[in-house]
Amino acid sequence: MSLIDSINEADTLFQKVPVIDLKNIKTKDPEVRKALVEEVRNACMVVGFFYVSNHGIPDDVIQGALTAAREFFSLPVDTKMKIENRKSPNFKGYSPLLSGNNNPDNAGDLQEGFEFGWEDLDGDHLTTRSKEDGVMAGVNVWPPSEDVPGFREQVLEYYHAAVDLGKQLFPLFGRALNLSEDFFHDKTQHSAALMKLLHYPPQTGPVDERVIGIGAHTDWECFTILWQEPDIQALQVLNADKQWINAPPIPGTLVINLGDQFARWTNDIFKSTVHRAINLSGVERYSIPLFFGTDYNVKLEPIPGCVSPERPLKDHHDIYIGHRFIIAGREYGNPYHIHCM
């Protein structure tokens, strides 16, 4: 069945986010791989979100990044503000509470964050990546080691593990679009891959609906790999009937959600779904998204099979992914990379 026939038959009134087991992601068995691709295709067309189990990232690596995040966010505000992202030409570093506002109808996002991009564990970043990083070129900004010992090493270990997972997902997305498994290979040699540590304070007492953890939004890149703290419900996904569907943490899983880059590329056959996070648990919450895109110089043109006379190209003009970071800042009235979960 063609992609367009498949999307015409898709029922987007989902009531839950599917779970996909990646235990066979490296299998050479064609039938097993075909079944996995079908699961991915259905999730991308119907929901735009799915959980992955058996993702291959050791729990101690995730817990190391979480420990580092807790220690960093517990620092005094004045200390964290020394590396505020507004002081960085490449938007990296610390973002304080209410500094971002993903939903223009709201009064601000009730979270603080720390964002960083690719860096080799040995620190050799500029010689290998800087000239390929477009608008995000430049070194990461790190807190002094005396403030948070081991911070850089712990978060970069998880970052690289998540990047490796993202690279394993691209062949599945290629097959799900009736393309070759290596279709995205030459487009992801220096991928836009930004990670953000997030801390949501508890919302207690009367809740101002205009101030929530993160307002309704879509992400910008191809997809996001999200770790969310266990036992705390916050993430919600909007279905076609405008119902907010909870996407609670499931032990041993990560959340994958598609972004605007895939939606543009596929003429909206792959869904970039609106979502938000509201922390009404009464306790603080942490999450760690990795926003994964293609190289910054990749032109977003319609993928074969996504356009037809019956499904003409939507109003998605050609754009390079590097330009998207600049345009997004203009759209939201904020020059900083603010999306999160």
C-alpha positions in Angstrom: 0.0 0.0 0.0 1.3 3.5 -0.8 2.0 6.0 1.9 -0.9 8.2 0.7 -3.3 5.3 0.8 -2.1 4.4 4.2 -2.5 7.9 5.6 -6.0 8.1 4.1 -7.0 5.0 6.1 -5.3 6.0 9.3 -7.5 6.7 12.4 -5.9 9.6 14.3 -8.3 9.5 17.2 -5.8 7.6 19.3 -6.5 7.2 23.0 -3.0 6.0 24.1 0.6 6.1 22.9 1.9 2.8 21.6 4.9 0.9 23.0 7.4 -0.5 20.5 9.9 -3.1 21.5 13.3 -2.5 20.0 14.9 -5.8 21.0 15.1 -6.8 17.3 16.3 -3.4 16.0 19.5 -5.0 14.7 18.0 -8.2 13.3 18.8 -9.4 9.8 15.6 -11.5 9.7 13.6 -9.7 6.9 10.2 -10.7 8.3 11.0 -9.6 11.9 12.4 -6.3 10.6 9.3 -5.8 8.4 7.0 -6.2 11.4 9.1 -3.7 13.4 8.9 -1.2 10.5 5.1 -1.6 10.3 4.8 -0.7 14.0 7.0 2.4 13.5 5.0 3.5 10.4 1.7 3.1 12.1 2.8 5.1 15.2 4.3 7.8 13.0 1.2 8.2 10.9 -1.5 7.9 13.6 0.1 9.3 16.8 3.4 10.9 16.1 4.5 9.5 19.4 5.6 6.1 20.7 7.5 4.6 23.6 10.5 2.4 23.0 11.5 -0.5 25.2 14.8 -2.4 25.1 16.4 0.7 23.7 19.9 -0.3 24.7 20.8 2.6 27.0 22.0 1.3 30.4 20.0 2.6 33.3 23.2 3.6 35.2 24.0 6.0 32.3 20.6 7.6 32.6 20.8 7.8 36.3 24.2 9.4 36.1 22.8 12.2 33.9 19.9 12.6 36.3 22.2 12.9 39.3 24.2 15.6 37.5 21.0 17.5 36.6 19.8 17.4 40.2 23.1 18.7 41.5 23.3 21.5 38.9 19.7 22.7 39.4 20.2 22.8 43.2 22.9 25.5 42.8 22.1 29.0 43.7 20.3 31.0 41.0 23.2 33.5 40.8 25.6 30.7 40.2 23.5 29.2 37.4 22.9 32.6 35.8 26.7 33.0 35.2 26.2 30.6 32.2 22.8 31.8 31.1 22.1 31.0 27.4 21.4 34.7 26.6 25.1 35.2 27.2 26.1 32.6 24.6 26.1 33.3 20.9 25.0 29.7 20.1 22.1 29.6 22.6 23.7 27.0 24.9 23.8 27.0 28.7 21.3 27.7 31.4 17.7 29.0 30.9 15.9 30.2 34.1 12.3 29.7 35.2 9.8 31.4 32.9 12.4 32.5 30.4 10.8 30.4 27.6 7.2 30.5 26.4 6.3 27.8 23.9 2.6 28.8 23.8 2.2 32.5 23.1 -1.2 32.5 24.8 0.5 31.5 28.1 2.5 33.6 30.5 5.6 31.5 30.5 7.0 27.9 30.9 7.5 26.8 34.5 10.8 25.1 34.1 14.5 25.7 34.1 16.9 24.0 31.7 20.4 23.5 30.6 21.1 22.9 26.9 24.2 21.6 25.1 25.2 20.0 21.8 27.7 17.6 20.3 31.1 17.4 22.0 33.5 14.5 22.0 34.1 13.0 25.4 37.8 14.0 25.1 36.8 17.6 24.5 37.9 17.8 20.9 34.8 19.5 19.6 35.9 22.5 17.5 38.3 20.6 15.2 35.6 18.0 14.3 32.2 19.6 14.3 32.1 23.4 14.7 32.1 24.3 11.0 29.3 21.8 10.3 27.1 23.1 13.1 25.6 26.1 11.4 23.8 28.6 13.6 24.7 26.4 16.6 28.4 26.4 16.0 30.7 26.9 19.0 31.7 25.3 22.2 29.3 24.2 24.9 29.1 26.1 28.1 29.7 24.1 31.3 29.4 24.9 35.0 32.8 24.9 36.8 33.8 21.4 37.9 34.1 22.7 41.5 30.4 23.5 41.5 29.2 20.2 40.0 32.0 17.6 39.9 31.7 15.2 37.0 28.8 17.1 35.4 30.1 17.3 31.9 31.2 13.7 31.7 28.0 12.3 33.1 25.6 14.2 30.8 27.8 13.6 27.7 27.9 9.9 28.4 24.1 9.8 28.2 24.1 12.3 25.3 26.2 10.0 23.1 24.2 6.9 24.1 21.0 8.7 23.0 22.6 9.9 19.7 23.6 6.3 19.0 20.0 5.3 19.5 18.8 8.1 17.2 21.1 6.9 14.4 19.6 3.4 14.8 16.1 4.8 14.3 16.8 6.5 11.0 16.9 3.3 9.0 13.5 2.3 10.4 12.1 5.7 9.5 13.5 5.2 6.0 11.9 1.8 5.5 8.6 3.2 7.1 8.6 5.8 4.2 9.1 3.1 1.6 12.7 4.3 1.1 16.0 2.5 1.5 17.4 2.0 5.0 20.3 4.3 4.1 18.2 7.2 2.7 19.0 9.4 5.7 22.6 8.3 6.1 24.3 11.1 4.0 21.9 13.6 5.6 22.9 12.8 9.2 26.7 12.9 9.2 26.8 16.0 11.5 23.3 15.9 12.8 21.6 18.7 14.7 21.4 17.0 18.1 20.8 19.1 21.1 20.1 17.8 24.6 18.3 19.7 27.4 18.2 18.9 31.1 14.9 20.1 32.5 13.7 20.8 36.0 10.1 21.5 36.7 9.2 22.8 40.2 5.9 21.5 41.7 2.8 23.5 40.9 0.9 23.7 44.2 -2.2 25.6 45.3 -4.4 27.3 42.7 -3.0 26.7 39.2 -2.9 29.5 36.7 -3.7 27.7 33.4 -1.5 30.3 31.6 1.6 29.1 33.6 2.3 25.4 33.1 5.5 23.3 32.9 5.6 23.7 29.1 2.9 25.1 26.9 1.3 23.4 23.9 3.8 23.1 21.1 5.4 20.9 18.5 9.1 20.2 18.3 11.2 21.4 15.3 13.6 18.6 14.4 13.0 15.1 12.9 12.3 13.5 16.3 12.9 13.8 20.0 14.2 11.1 22.4 12.7 11.8 25.8 13.5 10.4 29.2 10.9 11.4 31.8 11.1 10.8 35.6 9.2 7.7 36.7 6.0 7.9 38.6 5.2 11.5 37.7 2.5 12.2 35.1 3.1 15.4 33.2 3.3 14.8 29.4 0.1 15.0 27.4 -0.4 14.5 23.7 -3.3 16.1 21.6 -5.3 13.8 19.4 -7.3 14.6 16.3 -10.4 15.1 18.5 -8.6 17.8 20.5 -8.4 15.6 23.6 -5.3 15.6 25.8 -4.1 12.0 26.2 -1.7 11.3 29.0 1.7 9.8 28.2 2.9 8.7 31.6 6.4 7.4 32.3 6.6 3.6 31.7 9.6 2.0 33.4 12.4 1.0 31.1 11.2 3.1 28.2 11.9 6.3 26.4 9.5 8.4 24.5 10.0 9.2 20.8 8.0 12.0 19.2 8.2 13.3 15.7 8.9 16.9 14.9 8.2 19.6 12.3 11.1 18.6 10.1 9.7 15.1 9.4 6.2 16.6 9.0 7.5 19.1 6.3 9.6 16.4 4.6 6.7 14.0 4.4 3.9 16.4 3.6 2.4 15.7 7.0 2.2 11.9 6.4 4.4 11.7 9.5 2.7 13.6 12.4 4.3 16.3 14.4 1.9 16.2 17.2 1.0 19.0 19.7 2.0 18.2 23.3 2.5 19.9 26.6 3.7 19.1 30.1 1.9 20.0 33.4 3.4 19.0 36.7 0.6 18.8 39.2 2.2 16.0 41.2 3.2 18.3 44.1 6.8 17.3 43.7 9.6 18.5 41.5 10.1 16.7 38.2 13.0 16.1 35.8 13.1 15.2 32.2 15.9 15.0 29.5 15.0 15.4 25.8 17.4 15.0 22.9 16.2 16.9 19.9 17.5 15.0 16.8 17.6 16.4 13.3 19.6 16.1 10.2 22.7 18.1 9.1 22.1 21.8 9.2 22.7 22.2 5.4 20.0 19.6 4.4 17.3 21.0 2.2 13.8 19.9 3.2 12.1 18.8 -0.1 9.2 16.5 -0.4 10.1 12.8 0.1 9.1 10.6 -2.9 5.6 9.1 -2.4 4.4 11.8 -0.1 2.8 14.1 -2.7 0.2 13.3 -5.3 -2.6 15.1 -7.2 -5.0 14.0 -4.5 -2.6 15.1 -1.8 -0.8 18.2 -3.1 2.2 19.7 -1.4 1.1 21.6 1.7 2.3 25.2 2.3 5.7 24.1 3.4 8.2 26.1 1.4 11.7 24.7 0.9 13.9 25.3 3.9 17.2 24.3 5.3 17.2 22.8 8.8 19.8 25.4 10.0 17.5 28.2 9.0 14.7 26.6 11.1 16.4 27.6 14.3 16.5 31.2 13.2 12.9 31.2 11.9 11.5 29.5 15.0 12.9 32.3 17.1 11.1 34.9 15.0 7.9 32.9 15.1 7.8 32.7 18.8 9.3 36.1 19.5 12.3 34.5 21.3 15.7 34.1 19.8 16.5 31.0 22.0 16.0 27.3 21.5 13.2 26.8 24.0 11.1 23.7 23.1 11.2 21.0 25.7 9.0 18.4 27.6 
